[in-house]
Amino acid sequence: MAKNIQREEKLELRLMQLDDIPDVLEIEHEAFTLPWTEEAFRNELTMNHFAKYMIMELNGRAIGYAGMWTIMDEAHITNIAVREAYRGRKLGDKLLDELMQTASYLGMERMTLEVRVTNRIAQGLYEKKGFKPAGVRKGYYSDNNEDAVIMWADLPAHGASGEQEGSVQEQ
């Protein structure tokens, strides 16, 4: 008797490796008007000891990535991007959650980022995760001289009771 086997989508997050750079560059070009170069990613992975990058795979195919720098007790998000065909599925949300959890695990207390003043979708995601505007960097983006909103969030202490989704607190 043949059974109908439905293939489940398998979403995985893992550390970025040098072999991932070609996929990351494709995602970069889909997501940003000022995409990073292959050399920039190679340097981040091999020379920058503060850099932490991850890949999101769906059924073994890279569909997104995210990165941050961890310095002292602060994490600075460098980029979060998802392939165009996979946007609108809350995958950026999952990448941001993973960055925040990783930063907390590494002992970071706060997290920051810059986002285009016109990118309301990203700002909404960040605000939902606890980021608050803290200032503006004038002319931050060199492609069109657009300003960037600086946003900050406090991170929960790693393993803080009751602060992570799905945790149960005793009464």
Residue pairs with C-beta under 8 A, 6 or more apart in sequence:
7 59
9 58
9 59
10 58
10 59
10 60
11 56
11 57
11 58
11 91
11 94
12 56
12 57
13 54
13 55
13 56
13 57
13 94
13 95
13 98
14 54
14 55
14 57
15 52
15 53
15 54
15 55
16 24
16 45
16 53
16 54
16 55
16 65
16 67
17 45
17 55
18 42
18 45
18 46
20 55
20 62
20 65
21 38
21 41
21 42
21 45
23 55
23 61
23 62
24 41
24 55
24 62
24 65
25 35
25 36
25 38
25 41
26 83
27 62
27 63
27 64
27 65
27 81
27 82
27 83
28 35
28 36
28 79
28 81
29 35
30 81
30 83
30 84
31 81
31 82
31 84
32 79
32 81
33 141
33 143
33 144
34 141
34 142
34 143
36 79
41 53
44 51
44 53
44 67
44 78
45 51
45 53
48 69
50 69
50 70
50 71
51 67
51 68
51 69
51 78
52 67
52 68
52 69
52 70
52 102
52 106
53 65
53 66
53 67
53 68
54 65
54 66
54 67
54 95
54 98
54 99
54 102
55 62
55 64
55 65
56 62
56 63
56 64
56 65
56 66
56 82
56 91
56 94
56 95
57 63
58 86
63 82
63 83
63 85
63 86
63 91
64 80
64 81
64 82
64 83
64 86
64 91
64 92
64 95
65 79
65 80
65 81
65 95
66 77
66 79
66 80
66 81
66 95
66 96
66 98
66 99
67 77
67 78
67 79
67 80
68 75
68 76
68 77
68 78
68 99
68 102
68 103
68 111
69 75
69 76
69 78
70 103
70 106
70 108
73 107
73 108
73 109
73 110
74 108
74 109
74 110
74 111
74 112
75 99
75 103
75 106
75 108
75 110
75 111
75 112
75 155
76 111
76 112
76 113
77 96
77 99
77 111
77 112
77 113
80 92
80 95
80 96
80 99
81 92
82 91
82 92
82 95
92 122
92 125
93 125
93 128
93 129
96 125
96 126
96 129
97 129
99 111
100 111
100 129
100 153
100 155
101 164
103 111
103 155
104 155
104 156
104 157
104 158
105 158
107 158
108 155
109 154
109 155
109 157
110 152
110 153
110 154
110 155
111 131
111 152
111 153
111 155
112 134
112 150
112 151
112 152
112 153
113 126
113 131
113 150
113 151
114 137
114 140
114 148
114 149
114 150
114 151
115 122
115 123
115 126
115 148
115 149
115 151
116 122
116 141
116 146
116 147
116 148
116 149
117 136
117 146
117 147
117 148
117 149
118 146
123 133
123 149
123 151
126 151
126 153
127 151
129 153
130 153
130 154
131 151
131 152
131 153
132 151
132 152
132 153
133 149
133 150
133 151
134 150
134 151
134 152
135 149
135 150
136 147
136 148
136 149
136 150
137 147
137 148
137 150
138 147
139 145
139 146
139 147
140 146
140 147
140 148
141 147
141 148
156 163
156 164
157 163
161 167
161 169
162 168
162 169
